Structures are given as C-alpha cells and as structure tokens.
Amino acid sequence: GCTFGVCGTCKTKKLSGEVHMVHNGGISEDDIAAGYILACCSHPMGRVEIDV
C-alpha cells in the first residue's frame, strides 16, 4: 500500500465509531457515505470497530 490514501488498497468498512480521515483521492464520496474508510490515513476518534 501507499500509506498516503491514494491507492485504495487498505479500504475497509467502518462498523462503528468515528475516524478523522485525510485521504488523497483513493476513496470515492459514495464509499465514504457507505461507511468505508482508508485505514492507512484514518485516525480513530475514540473506540472504532472495522470489518476485517
């Protein structure tokens, strides 16, 4: 993976909680609205559960 939020390889479904995600185009607005995040550039804002 790129570790910069560009390639989308680390895209995963966020099941609960909030994250602060600063990506560089590696995820679509539709995916974000559906609950997906890029793990490489997402920082948890408390307790977060993801699908692995």
QUIWO-V213036 format. One line per field, one symbol per residue. phi: phi as a letter, one per 40 degrees, with the letter a starting at -180 (. if undefined). psi: psi as a letter, one per 30 degrees, with the letter a starting at -180 (. if undefined). burial: I if it has 24 or more other C-alpha atoms within 12 Angstrom, else O. A space follows every 50 residues. Layout:
phi: ???
psi: ???
burial: ???
//
This chain:
phi: .cgbgbcgcccacccagbbbbbbbgcaccccccchcbbccbbbcbhcbbb cb
psi: lfgggefgegklkkelakljkjlhggkleeeeffglljefgkkkiakkkl k.
burial: OOOOIOOIOIIOIIOOOOIOIOIOOIIOOOOIOOIIIIIIIIOOOOOOOO OO
//
